[in-house]
Amino acid sequence: MSTEVREPQAPGPTRRFRITSVEVLCVVLLLALVGQAAFVRILDVPAIRTGATVFVAVCIQALPFLVVGVLISGAIAAFVSADALRRLLPRRAALAVPVAGVAGVALPTCECAAVPVARRLIAQGAPSAVALTFLLAAPAVNPIVLVATAVAFPGEPAMVAARFLGSMATAVVMGWLWARFGKAQWFAEHALRRLPEPAGGRSRWRVFAETARADLVDAGGFLVIGGLAAAALNVLVPREWVNAVGDQIVLGILVMAVLAVLLALCSEADAFVAASLSALPLLPRLVFLVVGPAVDVKLISLQAGTFGRAFAVRFAPLTFVVAIACAVLAGIALGVGR
């Protein structure tokens, strides 16, 4: 009779709590909110007091819209099939482009999330012009962005309408231009490769959590940068410079368009930064809101990595010009800044 001696099993790996950028972001925002009064009291300088107030106001006002936006973005990435979207589109690109623009209203994503969605659409056979229209429309014309704009600009309904019109026109015009002049060889080979859909069951919830978390980290970081930039602009830039830009409407439009590209803010939060620049007329700030979700430094980098450099060097400059033109025309048509 033999007895089997079993070796003791090694304990399974224990899950350790790791501090990630999400926790760091939350702590920074919490410290900024709680410690604002103490910080200003220690350094009782009017400029610091003003800058701290602007920074906290921008971040706290924008954060709820940011959270809702990344949750919707995660849900789309996990549960909405790009193949299902493709089946709903008309076969002709000229008709499918406006439909893709309207789909941006119903299927909101942030700028970063729209790039992989557009790639998935192209890889599954959707016309590239349609995918690019959705890429431009989804971050700019969705209800979250429009509500955030209304909250940031109370008593200025024309700003909300002009932002919607200018952003939708930018997406549709770019889609039609790409359908007419775009070439498949401008895309990198990997951009046309079919991407696997997330597996069913529990993995879809994992995709949802990971996408929402990643978007929150990216967008939250840009929100903090935008809040700091808004505070710096309100404090460091001499009022005479701001007045000079405000008096020269063309200069103000160009400055705000370039600023939108460089700041690379999340579309759920940029309205609060634009609203904080109250010394500028409304029309340059409208240009800031239309250009930002369409083209900025982070989007150019994402598009170059996803679709290739040959695509990015053609698409980004053209989008910049079209966005400025559409914003100005929409603002003039709706009487923004009169």
C-alpha positions in Angstrom: 0.0 0.0 0.0 1.6 3.2 -1.1 0.7 6.6 0.0 1.0 9.6 -2.3 2.7 12.5 -0.8 1.4 15.8 -2.2 3.7 18.7 -2.3 2.3 21.9 -0.9 1.1 24.2 -3.7 2.7 27.5 -4.0 0.3 30.3 -3.2 -1.1 32.1 -6.3 0.2 35.5 -7.2 -1.3 38.2 -5.1 -2.7 41.2 -6.8 -1.0 44.4 -5.7 -2.5 47.8 -5.9 -0.5 49.8 -8.4 -0.5 53.6 -8.6 -1.2 54.5 -12.2 -1.6 57.8 -14.0 -5.4 57.7 -13.3 -4.8 57.9 -9.5 -2.1 60.5 -10.0 -4.5 62.6 -12.0 -7.3 62.3 -9.4 -4.9 63.3 -6.6 -3.6 66.3 -8.5 -7.1 67.6 -9.1 -8.1 66.9 -5.5 -5.1 68.7 -4.1 -5.7 71.6 -6.5 -9.3 71.9 -5.3 -8.6 71.4 -1.6 -5.3 73.3 -1.4 -6.2 76.3 -3.5 -7.0 78.5 -0.5 -3.9 77.5 1.5 -1.6 77.9 -1.6 -3.0 81.4 -2.3 -2.7 82.3 1.4 1.0 81.3 1.5 1.8 83.2 -1.7 -0.7 86.1 -1.4 0.0 87.4 -4.9 -3.0 88.6 -7.0 -1.6 87.0 -10.1 -1.3 83.6 -8.4 -4.7 84.0 -6.9 -6.2 84.6 -10.3 -4.3 81.8 -12.0 -5.3 79.3 -9.3 -8.9 80.3 -9.5 -9.0 80.0 -13.3 -7.2 76.6 -13.2 -9.5 75.0 -10.7 -12.6 76.5 -12.3 -11.7 75.1 -15.8 -10.9 71.6 -14.4 -13.8 71.2 -12.1 -16.4 72.5 -14.7 -15.0 70.2 -17.4 -14.4 67.0 -15.5 -18.1 65.7 -15.4 -18.4 66.1 -19.2 -15.0 64.4 -19.6 -16.0 61.4 -17.5 -19.3 60.9 -19.4 -17.4 61.2 -22.7 -14.9 58.5 -21.9 -17.6 56.2 -20.6 -19.5 56.5 -23.9 -16.2 56.1 -25.8 -15.5 52.9 -24.0 -19.0 51.5 -24.6 -18.7 52.1 -28.3 -15.3 50.4 -28.5 -16.6 47.4 -26.7 -20.2 46.9 -27.8 -20.7 48.7 -31.1 -19.5 46.8 -34.2 -17.9 48.8 -36.9 -19.3 46.2 -39.4 -22.8 47.1 -38.2 -22.1 50.8 -38.8 -20.8 50.0 -42.3 -24.0 48.1 -43.2 -26.1 51.1 -42.4 -24.2 53.4 -44.7 -25.4 54.2 -48.3 -23.2 52.7 -51.0 -22.4 56.0 -52.7 -19.8 58.0 -50.9 -21.4 61.3 -51.8 -24.5 60.2 -49.8 -22.7 58.2 -47.2 -20.5 61.1 -46.1 -23.4 63.2 -44.6 -24.7 60.1 -43.0 -21.4 59.5 -41.3 -21.4 63.1 -40.1 -24.8 62.6 -38.5 -23.6 59.3 -37.0 -21.1 61.4 -35.1 -24.0 62.9 -33.2 -25.4 59.6 -32.2 -22.1 57.8 -31.5 -19.9 60.3 -29.7 -16.2 59.5 -29.1 -13.2 61.6 -28.1 -10.6 62.5 -30.7 -8.3 59.7 -29.7 -11.0 57.1 -29.7 -12.3 58.2 -33.2 -9.0 57.3 -34.9 -9.1 53.5 -34.2 -12.8 53.5 -35.0 -12.1 55.1 -38.4 -9.3 52.6 -39.0 -11.7 49.7 -38.2 -14.2 51.1 -40.6 -11.7 51.3 -43.4 -10.3 47.8 -42.7 -13.8 46.4 -42.9 -14.5 47.9 -46.3 -16.1 51.2 -45.6 -15.1 54.0 -48.0 -12.2 56.0 -46.5 -14.0 59.3 -47.0 -16.9 58.0 -44.8 -14.5 56.8 -42.1 -12.7 60.2 -42.1 -15.9 62.1 -41.9 -16.9 60.1 -38.8 -13.4 60.7 -37.4 -13.9 64.5 -37.6 -17.6 64.6 -36.7 -17.8 62.3 -33.7 -15.6 64.3 -31.3 -17.1 67.7 -32.3 -20.8 67.5 -32.8 -21.9 65.0 -30.1 -24.4 66.0 -27.4 -21.8 66.0 -24.6 -19.6 68.5 -26.4 -22.6 70.7 -27.3 -24.0 70.7 -23.7 -20.5 71.5 -22.4 -20.3 74.4 -24.8 -23.7 75.7 -23.6 -22.6 75.5 -20.0 -19.4 77.3 -20.7 -21.1 80.0 -22.7 -24.4 80.7 -20.8 -26.6 83.2 -22.7 -24.8 82.6 -26.0 -26.9 79.9 -27.8 -25.4 81.1 -31.1 -22.0 79.7 -30.0 -23.5 76.3 -29.6 -25.3 76.4 -33.0 -22.2 77.8 -34.7 -19.9 75.2 -33.2 -22.2 72.4 -34.4 -22.6 73.9 -37.9 -18.9 74.7 -38.3 -17.8 71.3 -37.1 -20.3 69.4 -39.1 -19.4 71.4 -42.2 -15.7 70.7 -41.6 -16.4 66.9 -41.4 -18.7 66.7 -44.5 -16.5 69.0 -46.7 -13.4 67.0 -45.8 -15.2 63.8 -46.6 -16.3 65.0 -50.0 -12.8 66.4 -50.7 -11.3 63.1 -49.8 -13.8 61.1 -51.8 -12.9 63.3 -54.9 -9.1 63.6 -54.5 -8.0 61.0 -51.9 -5.9 58.0 -52.9 -5.6 54.6 -51.3 -1.8 54.6 -51.7 -1.5 57.5 -49.2 -2.5 55.1 -46.5 0.1 52.9 -44.9 -0.3 49.1 -45.5 -1.0 48.3 -41.9 -3.9 50.8 -41.9 -5.9 48.6 -44.3 -5.3 45.4 -42.4 -8.4 43.9 -40.9 -8.6 44.3 -37.1 -10.2 41.6 -34.9 -13.4 42.4 -33.1 -13.3 42.0 -29.3 -14.4 38.6 -28.1 -17.8 38.2 -26.5 -18.7 37.8 -22.9 -16.5 39.2 -20.2 -13.8 40.4 -22.5 -16.1 43.1 -23.9 -16.4 44.6 -20.4 -12.6 44.4 -20.1 -12.3 46.3 -23.4 -14.8 48.9 -22.1 -12.9 49.4 -18.8 -9.5 49.6 -20.5 -10.7 52.0 -23.3 -12.5 54.3 -20.8 -9.4 54.2 -18.5 -7.0 55.0 -21.3 -9.2 57.8 -22.7 -9.6 59.3 -19.2 -5.8 59.3 -18.6 -5.1 60.9 -22.0 -8.0 63.4 -22.0 -7.5 64.2 -18.3 -3.9 65.0 -18.8 -4.7 67.3 -21.6 -7.4 68.9 -19.5 -4.9 69.7 -16.8 -2.5 71.1 -19.4 -5.4 73.2 -20.8 -6.3 74.5 -17.4 -2.7 75.5 -16.8 -2.5 77.1 -20.2 -5.8 79.1 -19.6 -4.4 80.2 -16.2 -1.1 81.3 -17.7 -2.8 83.1 -20.6 -5.0 85.0 -18.1 -2.1 85.9 -15.8 1.1 86.2 -17.9 -0.1 87.6 -21.2 -0.3 91.4 -20.9 -3.8 92.8 -21.2 -2.6 95.1 -24.0 -1.6 92.1 -26.1 -5.0 90.5 -25.6 -6.7 93.7 -26.5 -4.5 94.1 -29.6 -5.5 90.5 -30.7 -9.1 91.3 -30.0 -9.0 94.5 -32.0 -7.5 92.7 -35.0 -10.1 90.0 -35.8 -8.1 88.3 -38.5 -5.0 88.1 -36.2 -7.2 86.8 -33.4 -8.7 84.0 -35.6 -5.2 82.9 -36.7 -3.8 83.0 -33.2 -6.7 81.0 -31.7 -6.5 78.4 -34.6 -2.8 77.9 -34.0 -3.4 77.7 -30.2 -6.0 75.0 -30.7 -3.5 72.9 -32.6 -0.8 73.3 -30.0 -2.8 72.9 -26.8 -4.5 69.7 -28.1 -7.4 69.8 -25.6 -10.1 67.2 -25.3 -13.3 68.3 -27.0 -15.3 67.7 -23.9 -13.2 70.3 -22.0 -12.0 72.9 -24.6 -15.2 75.1 -24.3 -14.3 75.9 -20.7 -10.8 77.0 -21.7 -12.2 79.1 -24.5 -14.8 80.7 -22.2 -12.0 81.7 -19.8 -10.4 83.9 -22.5 -13.2 86.4 -22.1 -11.1 89.4 -23.4 -11.2 87.9 -26.9 -14.2 88.3 -29.2 -16.5 85.3 -29.7 -15.5 84.6 -33.3 -11.8 83.7 -32.6 -12.9 81.5 -29.7 -15.4 79.8 -32.1 -12.5 79.1 -34.4 -10.6 77.6 -31.5 -13.5 75.3 -30.7 -14.0 74.1 -34.3 -10.3 73.6 -35.2 -9.3 71.8 -31.9 -11.3 68.6 -32.3 -10.4 68.4 -36.1 -6.6 68.9 -36.0 -4.0 69.2 -33.3 -0.6 67.9 -32.5 -1.8 64.7 -30.7 -4.2 63.9 -33.6 -1.5 64.5 -36.2 0.7 62.0 -34.2 -2.1 59.5 -33.9 -3.0 59.7 -37.5 0.6 59.4 -38.7 1.0 56.3 -36.5 -2.4 54.8 -37.6 -2.7 55.7 -41.2 0.9 56.6 -42.1 2.9 59.8 -42.6 1.9 60.2 -46.2 -1.7 60.5 -45.1 -1.1 62.8 -42.1 1.0 65.4 -44.1 -1.9 65.7 -46.6 -4.9 65.4 -44.3 -3.9 67.6 -41.4 -3.0 70.9 -43.2 -6.1 70.6 -45.4 -8.3 70.0 -42.4 -6.8 73.0 -40.7 -7.7 75.4 -43.5 -11.2 73.9 -44.0 -11.9 74.1 -40.3 -11.0 77.8 -40.1 -13.1 78.6 -43.1 -16.1 76.6 -41.9 -15.9 78.2 -38.4 -15.7 81.7 -39.8 -18.6 81.2 -42.2 -20.7 79.6 -39.5 -20.0 82.4 -37.1 -20.8 85.0 -39.6 -24.0 83.2 -40.7 -25.3 82.9 -37.1 -24.2 86.3 -36.0 -21.5 85.2 -33.5 -19.6 88.2 -32.1 -21.9 90.9 -33.4 
